[in-house]
Amino acid sequence: MLARRGSVIVLVIWAVAIAAVIVGAAQVLGFRAATMGREAIAKVEARWAARAGIEETLAVLEYHTEEPDPTDARQLFKDLELVADGELASGSWEIRHVEDGVEIRGPQDEHAKINVNNATKATLLELSGMSLDVADAIVDWRDSDDNAGMMGAEYDYYVNRDVGYEPRNAPFRTIAELELVAGAFPSSVRGEDANLNGRLDPNENDGGLSEPNDDGDGLLDAGWSGALTARSAGSLLSSSGSERLNLKEATPEEMQERLGVNAQQAASLATFAKRSDAKLEMLLTQDLNTLATAGPQNGRNPTGGSAGQSGGQTGGQTGGRQSGRSSSGMRGGQAAGGQNRIQSLDQQQLRKIYQEATLDDGTAPIIGKVNLNTVSPAILRAMLPDDPISADAIIAQRSASSSGLLAISDLRDSSRITPQALAALAPMADTQSYVFTVTSRGRSATTGLEVEITAVLDRSTLPARILEYREQ
């Protein structure tokens, strides 16, 4: 009897022990499930906080596209900075980008970089670590032919090495595509910015303990991606928000109304626009009378050099040298030499032309230009390697104005900026920005978990477009 009772007690103890194990396991599983649930909720909170930052930025970009202020080139950037930080009931976001290695508030202006699709070989060679063979290979990759440059690489090079691809022979689509070019290694293209998000992540500032190899100095060295972009784009929308006036198709009456020119100037602009080599930047360095009367076969450089001589010297003098700029001292169409001339475009008229007119018809993508209001001094000097005085003068002029540069023609006001510098900058520079890379980091209010979203936003058309979207 006692033995039977002892066996029952043992069975009960075992049953209790097994039940305790089961209950304990259930509690562990429940705790893990609750933790996973909390993490899942926190991730959703952080994700939507990050997405809210993207949406706020998108709203600001679209507002300034629909209701732009042609008298203030800085207001867009001020408003973007205002929405760089924000909060929701369940989380918060912060938007940052890198300038000169340091993170600052707001999205990255892609127009603060040189578009690799219109960068000259000479400009490419100004980049740190760029070599002649890589610069030639970059030009070969984007041009439409299969003729290799002096040290470049074309179709035969890639096929013979069986790399599995061939050159695009068209514009680059992303900066990461540079890594496919012969000799362009990821370490040069990305530098320390391994994920190309434009922000300094912990693994990019650990002194090389993890990939990528970095110096751990707290500054982001983004390699060529810090100076080059493939995303910037031009727009057919004017600084006033309306569609740009196409000078090739506009009537003289439309030009008078939109650009503030007189009948004679409008007729001359129409004649000039029909030239096969017509480019707006030619108006910066050549006299309107010359442009309207001389054909493309006149032997002059269409974007630079001395112009403004037609039956006598008409260009103004700056500091004792030929400026190549239009004379503003003629009235009534009469030149000093007695010849009938077209009244030169004044500063206000030139600004209107650059803000409101175009020679692009929109049938092909418009490659973006560098925004002189946001480009860094280092990149600007790379664009003018032989003229640092003009580069510094541009920085000084934009800094002196609370509204920034409203058009590239504003640079004509400075005697320190040479006509040669204007001619070199004009094909690559502007004062507007349309494409931005927004890296928004969302944080959950409950756990502090973070989710980062990187989106490339293009406001060159309405509605604005999301060109790229990445979460991590």
C-alpha positions as a printed Julia matrix, in Angstrom:
472×3 Matrix{Float64}:
  0.0     0.0     0.0
  2.77    2.39    0.91
  4.68    1.43   -2.23
  1.64    2.2    -4.37
  1.27    5.62   -2.7
  4.94    6.36   -3.31
  4.57    5.54   -7.02
  1.58    7.89   -7.29
  3.53   10.71   -5.65
  6.41   10.21   -8.08
  4.01   10.27  -11.03
  2.42   13.44   -9.72
  5.81   15.08   -9.3
  6.78   14.1   -12.84
  3.48   15.41  -14.15
  3.98   18.71  -12.36
  7.56   18.94  -13.66
  6.46   18.23  -17.23
  3.63   20.73  -16.89
  6.09   23.3   -15.56
  8.39   22.69  -18.52
  5.48   23.04  -20.92
  4.27   26.21  -19.23
  7.81   27.61  -19.19
  8.27   26.82  -22.86
  4.94   28.42  -23.63
  5.98   31.51  -21.7
  9.29   31.71  -23.59
  7.49   31.29  -26.9
  4.94   33.84  -25.84
  7.65   36.28  -24.8
  9.47   35.76  -28.07
  6.27   36.23  -30.02
  5.49   39.38  -28.07
  9.01   40.67  -28.69
  8.73   39.88  -32.36
  5.36   41.56  -32.4
  6.75   44.66  -30.74
  9.66   44.71  -33.2
  7.29   44.27  -36.12
  5.11   47.13  -34.87
  8.21   49.26  -34.25
  9.45   48.55  -37.75
  6.11   49.62  -39.19
  6.2    52.78  -37.07
  9.75   53.6   -38.18
  8.99   52.8   -41.81
  6.0    55.09  -41.99
  7.85   57.83  -40.15
 10.59   57.63  -42.77
  7.99   57.57  -45.51
  6.34   60.66  -43.99
  9.64   62.5   -44.43
  9.7    61.49  -48.1
  6.11   62.66  -48.58
  6.74   65.99  -46.85
  9.72   66.6   -49.11
  7.71   65.61  -52.18
  4.98   68.06  -51.22
  7.49   70.92  -50.9
  9.05   70.09  -54.27
  5.69   69.99  -56.04
  4.57   73.23  -54.39
  7.66   75.07  -55.6
  7.17   73.63  -59.08
  3.57   74.84  -59.22
  4.13   78.13  -57.33
  7.77   79.07  -57.89
  9.3    82.37  -56.84
 11.44   83.59  -59.76
 12.91   86.31  -57.53
 14.37   83.95  -54.9
 16.49   80.94  -55.85
 17.02   79.97  -52.19
 13.44   79.67  -50.91
 13.03   76.07  -52.11
 16.06   74.99  -50.1
 14.9    76.88  -47.01
 11.55   75.08  -47.15
 13.23   71.71  -47.69
 15.29   72.3   -44.56
 12.12   73.05  -42.59
 10.75   69.54  -43.26
 14.08   67.78  -42.72
 12.94   66.85  -39.2
  9.44   65.89  -38.12
  7.35   63.81  -35.76
  4.3    61.57  -35.88
  2.39   60.12  -32.95
  4.26   56.83  -33.46
  7.68   58.03  -34.61
  9.94   60.7   -36.04
 12.12   61.25  -39.08
 15.3    63.07  -40.01
 16.62   63.83  -43.5
 20.33   64.48  -43.96
 22.91   64.63  -46.73
 26.65   65.12  -46.93
 28.46   68.27  -48.04
 32.24   68.32  -47.91
 32.16   65.16  -45.82
 29.82   66.52  -43.14
 26.14   65.66  -42.75
 23.73   68.6   -42.85
 19.93   68.92  -42.78
 17.84   68.36  -45.88
 18.0    66.26  -49.06
 20.91   66.03  -51.46
 20.59   68.34  -54.45
 21.71   66.25  -57.41
 22.35   69.49  -59.29
 25.09   70.33  -56.79
 27.1    67.66  -58.62
 28.41   67.4   -62.18
 26.3    65.22  -64.44
 28.59   62.49  -65.72
 26.73   62.56  -69.04
 27.89   66.06  -69.96
 31.13   66.28  -67.98
 34.09   66.98  -70.21
 37.16   64.8   -70.16
 39.13   67.71  -68.68
 36.61   68.06  -65.84
 36.67   64.33  -65.12
 40.44   64.45  -64.82
 40.1    67.02  -62.02
 38.49   64.38  -59.77
 40.7    62.78  -57.14
 41.96   59.4   -58.29
 40.78   59.82  -61.89
 43.23   58.64  -64.54
 43.41   59.34  -68.25
 42.38   55.82  -69.27
 39.3    55.83  -67.01
 38.25   59.3   -68.18
 38.49   58.14  -71.8
 36.57   54.94  -70.97
 33.77   56.97  -69.31
 33.4    59.11  -72.44
 33.46   55.98  -74.62
 30.77   54.32  -72.49
 28.29   57.16  -72.97
 28.99   58.16  -76.58
 26.99   56.58  -79.41
 29.87   55.14  -81.45
 32.27   52.22  -81.07
 35.43   54.26  -81.65
 37.61   54.06  -78.57
 39.34   57.19  -77.28
 43.1    57.47  -77.02
 43.22   55.3   -73.87
 39.55   54.37  -73.66
 37.53   51.18  -74.06
 34.71   50.29  -76.41
 32.77   47.19  -77.49
 35.79   45.06  -78.41
 37.46   45.64  -75.04
 34.5    44.36  -73.01
 33.66   41.46  -75.34
 37.24   40.2   -75.49
 37.37   40.11  -71.68
 34.09   38.21  -71.43
 32.71   40.44  -68.68
 29.13   39.64  -69.63
 28.13   43.11  -70.78
 29.02   45.77  -73.33
 29.13   49.58  -73.15
 25.76   51.3   -73.15
 26.72   53.82  -75.87
 24.1    56.07  -74.31
 23.9    58.24  -71.18
 24.59   56.67  -67.78
 21.41   55.93  -65.84
 22.88   55.73  -62.33
 26.18   56.58  -60.74
 26.6    52.91  -59.77
 26.79   52.12  -63.49
 30.22   53.78  -63.45
 31.54   50.62  -61.8
 31.03   48.75  -65.08
 33.43   51.06  -66.9
 36.92   49.71  -67.52
 39.21   50.73  -64.66
 36.48   52.3   -62.5
 36.54   50.3   -59.26
 33.86   50.49  -56.53
 36.39   51.94  -54.09
 36.84   54.92  -56.41
 33.18   55.33  -57.31
 31.73   54.93  -53.8
 34.63   55.77  -51.52
 33.36   55.12  -47.99
 29.69   55.4   -49.0
 29.2    51.68  -49.63
 25.4    51.85  -50.0
 25.34   55.19  -51.85
 22.85   56.67  -49.42
 24.81   59.89  -48.93
 25.06   59.42  -45.16
 27.79   58.21  -42.84
 26.68   54.83  -41.48
 28.38   53.08  -38.52
 30.14   50.52  -40.74
 31.5    53.42  -42.83
 33.15   55.0   -39.8
 34.72   52.1   -37.91
 38.29   52.4   -39.1
 38.07   49.44  -41.45
 36.77   46.9   -38.92
 34.04   46.05  -41.43
 33.4    46.77  -45.07
 33.99   49.24  -46.58
 37.54   50.24  -45.74
 37.36   53.66  -44.11
 39.54   55.95  -42.03
 37.09   56.39  -39.13
 37.53   60.16  -39.06
 33.83   60.98  -38.77
 33.74   62.46  -42.28
 32.2    60.71  -45.28
 34.48   60.41  -48.3
 31.99   59.5   -51.02
 34.56   59.07  -53.79
 33.44   60.11  -57.26
 29.8    59.75  -56.23
 30.27   62.88  -54.12
 31.05   64.94  -57.22
 29.25   63.11  -60.05
 25.63   62.22  -60.69
 23.6    60.7   -63.5
 20.25   61.78  -62.06
 20.09   65.55  -62.55
 17.72   66.61  -65.32
 16.61   69.72  -67.14
 13.03   70.88  -67.34
 10.65   72.48  -69.84
  8.99   74.3   -66.92
 10.08   77.89  -66.47
 10.98   79.81  -63.31
  7.44   81.21  -63.31
  5.88   77.73  -63.4
  4.59   77.85  -66.98
  5.94   75.89  -69.93
  9.14   77.35  -71.32
  8.91   79.34  -74.54
 10.59   77.42  -77.34
 12.51   80.06  -79.32
 12.57   77.81  -82.39
  8.78   77.89  -82.63
  7.7    81.09  -80.83
  6.47   84.1   -82.75
  8.18   87.48  -82.27
  5.01   88.68  -80.53
  5.23   85.85  -77.97
  8.86   86.68  -77.34
  8.04   90.32  -76.74
  5.32   89.42  -74.24
  7.24   86.73  -72.32
 10.81   88.02  -72.5
 10.43   91.8   -72.49
 12.36   92.28  -75.73
 11.48   94.75  -78.47
 10.32   93.82  -81.96
 13.78   94.02  -83.51
 15.36   91.92  -80.75
 12.55   89.36  -81.02
 13.07   89.03  -84.76
 16.8    88.59  -84.22
 16.23   85.96  -81.54
 13.94   84.07  -83.93
 16.61   84.17  -86.63
 19.3    83.05  -84.21
 17.14   80.2   -82.85
 16.82   78.7   -86.34
 20.6    78.27  -86.63
 21.62   74.62  -86.53
 24.22   75.35  -83.84
 22.08   77.68  -81.73
 22.55   77.34  -77.96
 21.29   79.68  -75.25
 24.72   79.94  -73.72
 25.94   81.73  -76.85
 23.95   84.78  -75.7
 26.28   85.13  -72.71
 29.44   85.74  -74.68
 28.35   86.95  -78.12
 26.52   90.0   -79.35
 22.91   89.48  -80.49
 23.6    91.33  -83.73
 26.44   88.95  -84.56
 24.43   85.86  -83.63
 21.51   86.92  -85.8
 23.58   87.81  -88.86
 26.41   85.26  -88.79
 25.87   81.62  -89.71
 27.32   78.57  -87.93
 30.07   78.41  -90.54
 31.55   81.76  -89.48
 34.64   80.12  -87.98
 33.99   81.36  -84.47
 33.64   79.22  -81.4
 29.85   79.17  -80.77
 30.19   79.33  -77.0
 33.29   81.35  -76.45
 35.89   83.59  -77.93
 35.56   87.14  -79.1
 32.32   88.08  -80.77
 30.48   91.29  -81.29
 32.44   92.51  -84.32
 30.33   93.2   -87.35
 31.41   96.2   -89.34
 33.44   97.52  -86.43
 34.15   96.62  -82.82
 31.03   96.57  -80.68
 31.96   94.41  -77.67
 32.54   96.17  -74.37
 35.92   96.43  -72.76
 36.56   95.09  -69.26
 39.77   96.0   -67.57
 41.44   96.78  -70.89
 40.61   93.41  -72.5
 37.95   92.32  -74.94
 35.05   91.02  -72.9
 33.01   89.45  -75.7
 29.88   90.77  -73.98
 27.14   92.77  -75.59
 27.45   96.53  -75.53
 24.7    98.22  -73.56
 25.39  101.75  -74.71
 23.59  101.7   -78.07
 20.1   103.12  -78.54
 17.83  103.45  -81.52
 19.63  100.68  -83.35
 22.58  102.89  -84.32
 26.18  101.81  -83.67
 29.12  104.12  -83.11
 30.41  103.25  -86.56
 27.18  104.42  -88.19
 25.79  100.99  -89.01
 22.26   99.97  -88.06
 22.47   97.49  -85.21
 20.18   95.5   -83.03
 19.87   96.88  -79.53
 21.86   94.7   -77.17
 20.03   92.56  -74.66
 20.2    94.09  -71.22
 20.66   92.16  -67.98
 16.93   91.91  -67.25
 16.15   90.62  -70.72
 18.91   88.02  -70.56
 17.68   86.85  -67.17
 14.15   86.47  -68.57
 15.45   84.45  -71.51
 17.29   82.06  -69.2
 14.34   81.78  -66.83
 11.56   81.48  -69.4
 12.94   80.28  -72.75
 14.5    77.14  -74.2
 15.89   75.68  -77.39
 15.04   72.11  -76.33
 11.94   70.56  -77.84
 11.52   67.86  -75.2
 11.85   64.95  -77.65
 14.98   63.76  -75.84
 15.82   63.76  -72.13
 17.45   67.01  -71.03
 20.7    66.39  -69.16
 20.81   68.27  -65.89
 23.22   71.11  -65.2
 25.12   72.15  -62.1
 23.25   74.62  -59.89
 25.65   77.49  -59.22
 23.73   78.27  -56.02
 24.42   74.89  -54.42
 27.59   73.51  -56.0
 30.52   73.25  -53.6
 33.6    75.43  -54.11
 35.71   72.32  -54.74
 33.47   71.07  -57.56
 33.2    74.55  -59.08
 36.99   74.84  -59.13
 37.14   71.43  -60.85
 34.88   72.88  -63.54
 37.22   75.88  -63.91
 40.64   74.35  -63.21
 42.53   77.12  -65.01
 40.57   80.0   -63.55
 40.27   79.78  -59.74
 39.73   83.56  -59.53
 36.48   83.3   -61.52
 35.39   80.32  -59.41
 35.95   82.24  -56.18
 34.17   85.28  -57.64
 31.09   83.15  -58.38
 31.05   81.85  -54.8
 31.4    85.4   -53.49
 28.64   86.74  -55.73
 26.12   84.07  -54.78
 26.95   84.47  -51.08
 26.43   88.22  -51.25
 22.81   87.83  -52.42
 20.07   86.66  -50.07
 18.1    85.37  -53.06
 21.05   83.69  -54.78
 21.81   83.75  -58.49
 18.55   83.93  -60.48
 20.12   83.09  -63.86
 23.59   82.32  -65.12
 23.51   85.67  -66.91
 23.79   87.32  -63.45
 27.48   86.41  -63.55
 28.03   89.03  -66.25
 27.75   91.66  -63.52
 31.16   90.72  -62.11
 34.34   92.03  -63.72
 36.27   89.24  -61.95
 34.5    86.51  -63.94
 36.09   86.18  -67.36
 34.15   85.58  -70.59
 36.2    82.41  -70.98
 34.88   81.17  -67.62
 31.31   81.96  -68.68
 31.82   80.13  -71.95
 33.21   77.09  -70.13
 30.44   77.02  -67.51
 27.43   77.81  -69.69
 26.96   74.34  -71.24
 27.15   72.71  -67.79
 25.73   75.24  -65.33
 22.38   76.75  -64.36
 20.68   78.2   -61.29
 17.78   75.75  -60.86
 17.51   72.28  -59.3
 14.93   69.63  -60.16
 16.22   66.28  -58.83
 16.91   65.49  -55.17
 18.02   62.37  -53.33
 16.13   62.15  -50.04
 17.56   59.86  -47.36
 14.95   59.77  -44.62
 15.68   57.88  -41.4
 12.55   57.0   -39.44
 12.59   56.1   -35.74
  9.93   54.25  -33.76
  8.66   56.15  -30.73
  8.2    52.92  -28.74
 11.54   51.12  -29.2
 13.83   53.52  -31.07
 14.19   51.05  -33.96
 15.24   52.79  -37.19
 14.33   52.26  -40.84
 15.96   54.23  -43.63
 14.36   55.06  -46.98
 16.28   56.59  -49.86
 14.25   58.05  -52.71
 15.29   60.05  -55.76
 12.62   62.66  -56.54
 12.31   64.54  -59.83
 10.23   67.71  -59.99
 11.09   68.58  -63.6
  7.53   67.58  -64.51
  4.21   67.61  -62.68
  3.32   65.51  -60.87
  6.81   64.92  -59.52
  8.25   61.45  -60.13
 10.0    58.96  -57.86
 12.96   57.76  -59.91
 14.34   55.36  -57.3
 13.1    53.96  -53.99
 15.14   51.85  -51.54
 14.47   50.71  -47.99
 16.99   49.36  -45.52
